[in-house]
Amino acid sequence: MDQLKQSFAAAAKYGFWIGTGVITIGALAIWFIVTGTLVEENESRMQKIKGEVSSVSALRSELSEHPNEISKAAMDLLVEGRQEEVLQVWQEVYDAQRDILVWPEEELGEEFVDEFRDLVPIETHIAFPPEPGEEKPTSFLNLYAFYIKNVLPSIAEIAKAEWEAEFRSAGAGGMDAMMGGGMDMGMGMDMGYGGMGRGPINIAGVEDVPLVDWPVSSQSAIITELFPWQGRQPTTLEVYYSQENLWILRQLLAIVADVNGDAQQPFEAKIHVINHLSLGKKVKFTSGAIQKPGVAMTGGMGGMGMGMGGDDMYGDMGMGGGDMYGDMGMGGMGGSMEAPDPGDNRYVDTAYEPIDGATLRSALESESPEDAPLKVAKRVPVMMSLQIDQRYIPDLLAACGSAPLMVEVKQTRILPKSAGSSAVGSMGGGGMDSMMGGGMGMGMDEGMGMGMDGGMGMGGMGMGGMMGGGASQGPKEKFPLDVTVEVYGLIHIYNPPDEDKLGVEQVTEDTMLDGETMAESAEDDLKEASNGTKAATDGTAPVGTPDSALPPPAADPATSDPADDTTAPDATDGAPGTAEEAAVPSGSAATTS
């Protein structure tokens, strides 16, 4: 008993250390047991996951399209439905244009129209050079040449303008051809209601002048540009393209008429002068440059980037604005020069680059999906240079977008009013107006011309100022808020819908459309969708301008006197500074002050 008491006493004395050792050994034993089990379970699950991944990879390699037949069938239904929607819209826009692009049966006759009506697209019906039997009878071609000469005045009446240029018929020539329809050269450009001269007064006591001024030099230039075959018999292709030019020209003038609305007198109009209209190969989508007011531009000697025939389309006109074939080819030199393809550089691709006729014909016959955009529609570049009240520039752009033959605006340039006069005055090929920057042009808005808005001075300085003996600065401008606006855009001429030529079944992720592959396009769509979802979940709305922040509508010029307008600049000033700085981009737009 005594020995047992001694053992308990020793245990009580060293109990703490004995207990610590027992607990430590027990914890180590439990840790080894638990970790061993976890390692075994982890290895087992890793092997299971790797096996599942291998199974999925093997299954994916066996199925080239979709994981199962049910999802594939559902996806095929979605794709088929989307294709039907696209084809339906394509058919609708094509049918709508068929009602607009109508051949004038009353003037040309039913037999003539039947020959041309269904040649859509013309490139698939007539080759270049034409094969035997493709050219239409000579009587039809001569009839159309006569029709063009007589229809132009009525087309000008659409915009309530007056047609004064002369169309050179077959067999004509001489100086009328070389000078682009007359010795205009800007001489009478501002001598109408916009310059020193006044029109006749009718019985109502108002000036009997056209609502919109369209200078003869501009009309002569557009004749030579749109109808380069004048002075000789046109070919079948030229007849078709000329009629297409007429349709587009009608639409551009209808836009001018739409903006002017019910105006009857020039002071009621919003667009006062048509500086120039152009389409096809003469239109170039060149970016401008935004510069601060008062900073001299570096685009040439003209002060507005209008050197002698650079990228600016006004300097690219030549003596008459036409091509060598139109002025010196079959009509002038007995056909010694080879005729160019009238389809060359007439249309542009999705990157706005001109394409030649051979490329267009190849694309229309191709079954490659990369040529689908050209099979759907031909893109005609157009350009309008107008003198307009700057307050109504949004109306002009809206009219372009809502026109039956819609103009897809890509670039808008807002320039001083004198830019339009300089351009028209130098239409003869970059003469003194272009070289001297409008300094010596006859009928310019600035310089030493006699038809200046600011008086007969230099740079707006009146005669009294030049002589040093008076404070007179000449009469005030008639339209002080006017600026020159250049609108560059596209008009789509749709082809008949043909699903078989789109090559839908050949589309892969590497197919290139509109400058990017289908995979890149799908990735962009996913990013846009994810950004929209994120904005919705974050509660953020797209950045916009609330209606309350918009400026009040401008007063109608028919009910307000520009001379009493406190915002109107003085007549001796140039175009308003806000107009020189403003940019109204739509797409890849750039504005040049």
C-alpha positions in Angstrom: 0.0 0.0 0.0 2.8 2.3 0.9 4.5 1.5 -2.5 1.3 2.4 -4.3 1.0 5.7 -2.5 4.6 6.5 -3.5 3.8 5.7 -7.2 0.7 8.0 -7.1 2.8 10.7 -5.5 5.4 10.4 -8.3 2.6 10.5 -11.0 1.0 13.5 -9.4 4.4 15.2 -9.3 5.1 14.5 -13.0 1.4 14.3 -14.3 1.5 17.4 -16.4 4.5 16.3 -18.5 3.1 12.8 -18.8 -0.3 14.1 -20.0 1.4 16.5 -22.5 3.3 13.6 -24.0 0.2 11.4 -24.3 -1.8 14.2 -26.0 1.0 14.9 -28.4 1.4 11.4 -29.4 -2.3 11.0 -29.8 -2.6 14.1 -32.0 0.2 13.0 -34.2 -1.4 9.6 -34.7 -4.8 11.2 -35.6 -3.0 13.6 -38.0 -1.3 10.8 -39.9 -4.5 8.8 -40.1 -6.6 11.8 -41.4 -4.0 13.2 -43.9 -3.5 9.7 -45.3 -7.2 9.4 -46.0 -7.4 12.9 -47.6 -4.4 12.2 -49.9 -6.0 9.0 -51.1 -9.4 10.7 -51.7 -7.7 13.6 -53.5 -5.8 11.3 -55.8 -8.9 9.3 -56.5 -10.9 12.4 -57.5 -8.1 13.9 -59.6 -8.0 10.7 -61.6 -11.7 10.7 -62.0 -11.7 14.4 -63.3 -8.9 13.6 -65.7 -10.9 10.7 -67.0 -14.0 12.9 -67.5 -11.9 15.5 -69.4 -10.4 12.9 -71.6 -13.9 11.6 -72.4 -15.3 15.0 -73.3 -12.2 15.8 -75.5 -12.7 12.5 -77.3 -16.4 13.2 -77.8 -15.7 16.7 -79.1 -13.2 15.5 -81.7 -15.8 13.0 -82.9 -18.6 15.6 -83.3 -17.6 18.4 -85.8 -20.7 20.7 -85.3 -22.8 20.2 -82.2 -22.7 17.9 -79.2 -26.0 16.2 -80.1 -28.6 16.0 -82.8 -31.3 17.8 -80.8 -29.2 21.0 -80.3 -28.0 20.8 -83.9 -31.5 20.7 -85.2 -32.5 23.7 -83.0 -29.5 25.7 -84.2 -30.3 24.9 -87.8 -33.8 26.3 -87.3 -32.5 29.5 -85.8 -30.0 29.9 -88.7 -32.7 29.2 -91.3 -35.0 31.7 -89.7 -32.4 34.4 -89.7 -31.6 33.7 -93.3 -35.2 34.0 -94.2 -35.4 37.4 -92.4 -32.4 38.7 -94.2 -33.7 37.6 -97.6 -37.1 39.1 -96.9 -35.6 42.5 -96.0 -33.4 42.3 -99.1 -36.5 41.6 -101.2 -38.3 44.5 -99.6 -35.6 47.1 -100.3 -35.1 45.8 -103.8 -38.9 46.1 -104.6 -39.0 49.5 -103.1 -36.1 50.7 -105.3 -37.8 49.1 -108.4 -40.6 51.6 -107.8 -38.1 54.5 -107.7 -35.6 53.5 -110.4 -38.2 53.7 -113.2 -37.3 54.2 -116.9 -39.2 57.1 -118.5 -41.5 55.2 -120.8 -43.4 58.3 -121.8 -40.3 60.0 -123.2 -38.4 56.9 -124.5 -41.2 54.6 -125.5 -42.4 51.2 -124.4 -40.1 49.3 -126.8 -37.0 51.1 -125.5 -37.9 50.6 -121.9 -38.6 46.9 -122.4 -35.0 46.5 -123.7 -33.4 48.0 -120.6 -35.9 47.5 -117.7 -34.8 44.0 -116.6 -31.0 44.4 -117.1 -30.3 44.3 -113.4 -27.5 44.2 -112.6 -26.3 45.4 -116.0 -22.8 43.8 -115.5 -24.3 40.3 -115.6 -26.1 40.9 -118.9 -23.5 42.9 -120.9 -19.8 42.2 -120.8 -17.0 44.6 -121.4 -16.1 44.9 -124.2 -19.6 43.8 -125.3 -19.9 40.5 -127.0 -21.6 40.3 -130.4 -25.3 40.9 -130.2 -25.2 42.5 -126.8 -25.3 46.2 -128.0 -28.7 47.7 -128.3 -29.9 49.1 -131.7 -28.3 52.4 -132.7 -31.8 54.0 -132.9 -32.2 53.4 -129.1 -28.8 54.8 -128.3 -29.4 58.0 -130.3 -32.8 58.4 -128.8 -31.4 58.3 -125.3 -28.7 60.9 -126.2 -31.5 63.2 -127.4 -33.5 62.5 -124.2 -30.7 63.5 -121.9 -30.3 66.8 -123.6 -33.9 67.7 -123.1 -34.5 66.2 -119.6 -31.9 68.2 -117.7 -33.9 71.4 -117.4 -36.8 69.6 -115.9 -34.5 67.9 -113.4 -33.2 71.2 -112.2 -36.7 72.4 -111.6 -37.0 69.7 -108.8 -34.9 72.0 -106.6 -36.5 75.1 -108.1 -33.2 76.0 -109.9 -32.7 77.0 -113.5 -30.7 74.9 -116.0 -28.5 77.0 -118.2 -25.7 74.7 -119.3 -25.7 73.3 -122.8 -25.5 69.6 -123.4 -23.3 68.8 -126.4 -25.1 66.4 -128.7 -23.5 64.0 -131.2 -21.5 65.8 -133.9 -21.0 69.0 -131.8 -17.7 70.0 -130.5 -15.4 73.0 -130.6 -14.9 75.5 -127.8 -18.2 74.5 -126.2 -16.8 71.1 -125.4 -13.4 72.3 -124.3 -14.7 75.0 -122.0 -17.3 72.7 -120.4 -20.4 74.3 -121.9 -19.6 78.0 -121.9 -17.2 80.7 -121.0 -18.6 80.8 -117.5 -15.6 80.3 -115.2 -17.3 82.0 -112.3 -18.0 85.3 -114.1 -21.7 85.2 -113.6 -21.7 83.2 -110.5 -22.5 85.9 -108.0 -24.1 88.3 -110.4 -27.5 87.0 -109.7 -29.5 87.5 -106.5 -26.5 86.5 -104.4 -24.1 89.3 -105.7 -24.3 92.8 -107.1 -26.9 92.1 -109.8 -30.7 91.7 -109.2 -33.2 89.7 -111.1 -36.2 91.1 -112.9 -39.1 92.3 -110.8 -42.4 90.5 -111.5 -45.9 91.9 -111.2 -46.1 91.1 -107.5 -43.1 93.3 -106.9 -40.6 90.6 -106.0 -37.5 89.4 -107.8 -38.3 86.8 -110.4 -35.2 84.6 -109.8 -34.8 80.9 -109.1 -35.2 79.8 -105.5 -31.8 78.1 -105.6 -28.8 79.3 -107.5 -27.0 76.7 -109.5 -24.0 78.2 -111.4 -23.6 77.3 -115.0 -20.0 76.2 -114.3 -21.2 73.6 -111.9 -23.9 72.4 -114.3 -21.3 72.1 -117.1 -19.0 70.2 -114.9 -21.7 67.7 -113.9 -22.7 67.2 -117.5 -19.1 66.2 -118.4 -18.8 64.1 -115.3 -22.0 62.1 -115.5 -22.3 61.9 -119.3 -18.7 61.7 -120.6 -20.0 60.4 -123.9 -21.6 63.7 -124.8 -20.7 64.6 -128.4 -20.9 61.1 -129.6 -23.3 58.1 -129.6 -23.3 56.3 -126.2 -22.8 52.6 -125.7 -25.4 50.4 -124.0 -23.5 50.3 -120.8 -23.2 54.1 -120.9 -26.9 54.5 -121.4 -27.6 52.3 -118.4 -25.1 54.1 -116.2 -26.3 57.5 -117.4 -29.9 56.6 -116.4 -28.6 55.5 -113.0 -26.9 58.9 -112.8 -30.1 60.6 -113.5 -32.0 58.7 -110.8 -29.3 59.7 -108.3 -29.2 63.3 -109.5 -33.0 63.6 -109.1 -32.7 62.3 -105.6 -30.0 64.8 -104.6 -32.0 67.7 -106.0 -35.1 66.3 -104.2 -33.2 66.5 -100.9 -32.5 70.2 -101.6 -36.2 70.7 -102.3 -37.2 68.8 -99.2 -35.0 71.0 -97.0 -36.3 74.2 -98.6 -39.9 73.0 -98.1 -42.5 75.5 -99.3 -40.1 78.4 -99.8 -41.0 80.6 -102.7 -38.4 83.3 -102.5 -34.6 83.0 -101.9 -34.9 84.8 -98.5 -37.3 82.0 -97.4 -35.0 79.2 -98.5 -32.5 77.3 -96.3 -30.3 76.2 -99.2 -29.4 79.0 -101.4 -26.7 77.8 -103.8 -25.8 74.4 -105.2 -22.0 74.6 -105.5 -21.5 71.2 -106.9 -23.0 67.7 -107.1 -20.9 64.6 -107.9 -21.1 60.9 -107.8 -19.0 57.9 -108.7 -15.3 58.1 -109.5 -14.9 61.8 -108.7 -16.0 61.3 -105.1 -13.2 60.6 -102.6 -13.6 59.9 -99.0 -10.6 61.9 -97.8 -10.5 63.0 -94.1 -10.3 66.6 -93.3 -8.6 68.3 -90.3 -10.1 70.2 -87.4 -8.2 73.4 -86.8 -8.5 76.3 -84.4 -10.0 79.5 -85.8 -7.5 81.9 -87.3 -4.9 79.1 -87.8 -3.7 79.0 -91.5 -4.2 75.7 -93.2 -1.5 73.9 -95.0 -3.4 72.1 -97.7 -2.0 74.1 -100.6 -1.8 77.7 -101.9 -5.6 78.2 -101.9 -5.9 78.7 -98.1 -8.5 75.9 -97.9 -6.6 72.9 -99.0 -7.6 73.3 -102.6 -4.4 73.0 -104.5 -4.2 72.2 -108.2 -6.0 68.9 -108.4 -4.9 67.1 -105.3 -7.3 64.9 -103.3 -9.9 67.6 -103.2 -12.4 66.7 -105.9 -12.8 70.2 -107.2 -9.3 70.4 -108.3 -9.6 67.1 -110.3 -11.9 68.4 -113.0 -9.5 69.1 -116.0 -10.6 71.6 -118.6 -14.1 70.3 -118.8 -14.2 67.8 -116.0 -14.6 64.8 -118.2 -12.3 61.9 -119.1 -10.1 61.8 -122.1 -12.4 59.4 -123.9 -15.4 61.6 -123.5 -13.7 64.7 -125.0 -11.1 63.4 -127.3 -12.0 59.8 -128.0 -14.4 58.5 -130.6 -16.2 61.9 -130.8 -13.0 63.9 -131.3 -10.3 61.8 -132.8 -12.1 59.2 -134.9 -12.0 56.5 -132.2 -8.3 56.1 -132.2 -8.2 55.6 -128.4 -9.4 52.5 -126.7 -12.6 53.1 -124.8 -12.4 52.7 -121.0 -14.8 50.5 -119.1 -17.6 52.8 -117.9 -17.9 50.7 -114.8 -14.3 51.4 -113.6 -14.2 53.2 -110.2 -17.9 53.9 -110.4 -18.6 51.9 -107.2 -16.8 51.3 -104.0 -16.3 48.3 -101.8 -17.0 48.0 -98.0 -13.8 49.9 -97.3 -14.9 52.8 -99.5 -12.2 52.0 -102.0 -13.0 52.2 -105.7 -13.3 49.0 -107.7 -12.9 48.5 -111.4 -15.5 47.0 -113.7 -13.7 43.6 -114.0 -13.6 43.2 -110.2 -17.3 44.0 -110.0 -18.3 41.5 -112.7 -16.1 38.8 -111.1 -17.7 39.3 -107.7 -21.2 39.2 -109.2 -20.5 35.8 -110.9 -18.5 34.4 -107.9 -20.0 32.1 -105.3 -17.6 33.0 -102.6 -19.2 34.4 -99.4 -16.5 37.1 -99.3 -18.1 38.7 -102.4 -21.6 38.8 -100.8 -21.6 42.5 -100.1 -21.2 43.3 -103.8 -23.8 40.8 -104.8 -26.4 42.4 -102.4 -25.9 46.0 -103.5 -23.6 48.3 -105.5 -22.4 51.3 -103.5 -22.4 54.6 -105.3 -20.4 57.4 -103.6 -22.1 60.8 -103.8 -21.1 64.3 -102.8 -23.1 67.5 -102.3 -21.5 70.9 -101.8 -24.2 73.4 -100.8 -24.5 76.9 -99.5 -26.9 76.6 -96.6 -28.1 78.5 -93.6 -26.0 76.9 -90.9 -28.9 76.5 -88.5 -30.5 74.0 -90.9 -27.6 71.6 -91.4 -29.3 69.0 -89.2 -32.3 69.2 -91.5 -30.1 68.5 -94.5 -28.6 65.4 -92.9 -32.0 64.2 -91.8 -33.3 64.6 -95.3 -30.4 62.5 -96.6 -31.3 59.7 -94.3 -35.1 59.8 -94.9 -34.8 60.1 -98.7 -36.5 57.3 -100.8 -33.1 56.6 -102.4 -31.4 57.0 -99.0 -28.0 58.7 -98.8 -25.9 57.0 -96.1 -23.9 60.0 -94.8 -20.2 59.1 -94.1 -18.5 62.5 -93.8 -19.6 66.1 -93.5 -17.4 69.2 -93.9 -18.5 72.6 -92.8 -16.5 75.4 -94.5 -16.8 79.2 -94.9 -19.3 80.3 -97.5 -16.5 81.5 -99.8 -15.2 77.9 -100.1 -18.1 76.9 -102.3 -17.7 79.9 -104.6 -13.9 79.3 -104.9 -14.6 75.7 -105.8 -17.1 76.5 -108.4 -15.0 79.3 -109.8 -12.0 77.0 -110.2 -14.1 74.2 -111.8 -12.2 74.8 -115.1 -9.2 72.9 -113.7 -7.6 74.7 -110.8 -7.0 78.0 -112.5 -6.3 81.3 -110.9 -9.0 80.9 -108.3 -7.4 77.7 -107.0 -3.8 78.9 -107.3 -4.3 82.2 -105.6 -6.7 81.0 -103.0 -9.7 83.0 -104.4 -7.7 86.2 -104.5 -8.4 87.2 -108.1 -11.6 85.2 -109.0 -14.3 87.0 -110.9 -17.4 86.7 -108.8 -15.9 85.3 -105.7 -17.1 86.0 -102.1 -13.7 87.3 -101.2 -10.8 88.8 -103.1 -10.8 91.4 -105.8 -13.8 90.1 -107.8 -16.6 92.5 -108.9 -19.4 90.3 -107.5 -18.2 90.2 -103.9 -20.7 90.1 -101.1 -18.6 92.5 -99.1 -18.3 95.2 -101.8 -15.7 96.0 -104.5 -12.7 95.8 -102.2 -9.9 93.5 -101.3 -10.6 91.0 -98.5 -13.9 92.7 -97.7 -12.4 96.2 -97.5 -14.6 98.8 -99.2 -13.5 101.1 -102.0 -13.5 104.0 -99.6 -11.1 102.0 -97.4 -8.8 101.3 -100.3 -8.7 105.0 -101.2 -8.3 106.0 -97.6 -11.2 108.4 -97.6 -14.3 106.9 -96.2 -15.9 104.5 -93.7 -18.2 102.8 -96.1 -17.7 99.0 -96.1 -20.2 98.1 -98.8 -23.6 96.5 -98.4 -24.3 93.8 -95.9 -24.4 90.1 -97.0 -27.8 89.0 -98.0 -27.4 85.6 -96.2 -24.9 86.2 -93.4 -25.6 82.8 -91.7 -24.7 80.8 -94.8 -21.8 78.3 -94.8 -20.6 75.8 -97.3 -21.4 72.2 -96.4 -20.0 69.2 -98.1 -21.8 66.0 -97.6 -20.2 62.7 -98.6 -22.2 59.5 -98.5 -23.2 56.3 -100.2 -26.3 55.3 -102.2 -27.0 51.6 -102.4 -28.3 50.2 -105.7 -29.7 46.8 -104.7 -29.5 43.7 -106.9 -32.2 41.1 -107.2 -32.1 38.7 -104.2 -30.3 35.5 -105.0 -29.6 33.3 -102.0 -27.7 30.7 -104.1 -24.9 33.1 -105.0 -24.2 34.2 -101.4 -22.3 31.0 -100.6 -23.7 30.7 -97.1 -22.8 27.1 -96.9 -19.1 28.0 -97.4 -18.9 30.4 -94.5 -16.3 29.5 -91.9 -14.8 31.3 -88.9 -12.0 32.5 -91.3 -14.3 34.0 -93.9 -13.6 37.7 -94.3 -16.5 40.1 -94.5 -16.4 43.9 -94.1 -12.7 43.8 -93.2 -12.9 41.2 -90.4 -13.3 37.4 -90.1 -16.5 35.8 -88.9 -14.8 34.8 -85.7 -13.7 38.4 -85.0 -17.2 39.6 -85.8 -18.8 37.1 -83.4 -16.3 38.1 -80.7 -17.2 41.7 -81.2 -20.9 40.8 -80.9 -20.3 39.0 -77.6 -18.4 41.9 -76.2 -21.2 44.3 -77.1 -23.8 41.9 -75.6 -21.7 41.6 -72.4 -21.2 45.3 -72.2 -25.0 45.8 -72.5 -25.7 43.2 -69.8 -23.1 44.8 -67.5 -24.7 48.2 -68.0 -28.1 46.8 -67.3 -27.0 45.1 -64.1 -25.0 48.1 -62.9 -28.0 50.3 -63.5 -26.1 52.6 -65.8 -27.7 54.0 -68.9 -25.9 54.9 -72.2 -24.6 58.4 -72.4 -27.0 60.7 -74.2 -28.2 64.2 -74.4 -31.4 64.9 -72.5 -34.1 66.9 -74.3 -33.8 69.6 -71.7 -30.2 70.2 -72.7 -31.0 70.7 -76.4 -31.0 74.3 -77.6 -34.3 75.9 -78.5 -35.4 75.6 -82.2 -34.1 78.3 -84.5 -36.6 80.9 -85.7 -37.8 80.4 -89.3 -36.0 82.8 -91.6 -39.3 83.7 -93.3 -40.5 85.3 -90.0 -37.3 86.8 -88.7 -35.0 89.4 -90.3 -31.3 88.2 -90.2 -30.3 91.8 -90.0 -32.0 92.1 -86.6 -30.6 88.9 -85.3 -28.1 89.6 -82.6 -26.2 86.4 -83.3 -25.7 87.3 -87.0 -22.1 88.3 -87.8 -21.2 91.6 -89.5 -21.2 91.5 -93.3 -17.5 92.2 -93.4 -16.7 89.1 -91.4 -16.3 85.7 -92.9 -18.4 82.7 -92.0 -19.3 82.4 -88.3 -16.5 80.9 -86.2 -18.8 78.3 -84.7 -19.5 77.0 -88.2 -15.8 76.8 -89.0 -15.2 74.7 -86.0 -18.3 72.6 -86.0 -18.2 69.0 -87.0 -21.3 67.0 -87.9 -19.7 63.5 -88.3 -21.6 60.4 -89.3 -19.3 57.5 -89.6 -15.7 58.3 -90.3 -16.4 62.1 -90.6 -13.8 64.8 -90.4 -14.4 68.5 -90.6 -12.1 71.1 -92.1 -12.3 74.7 -90.9 
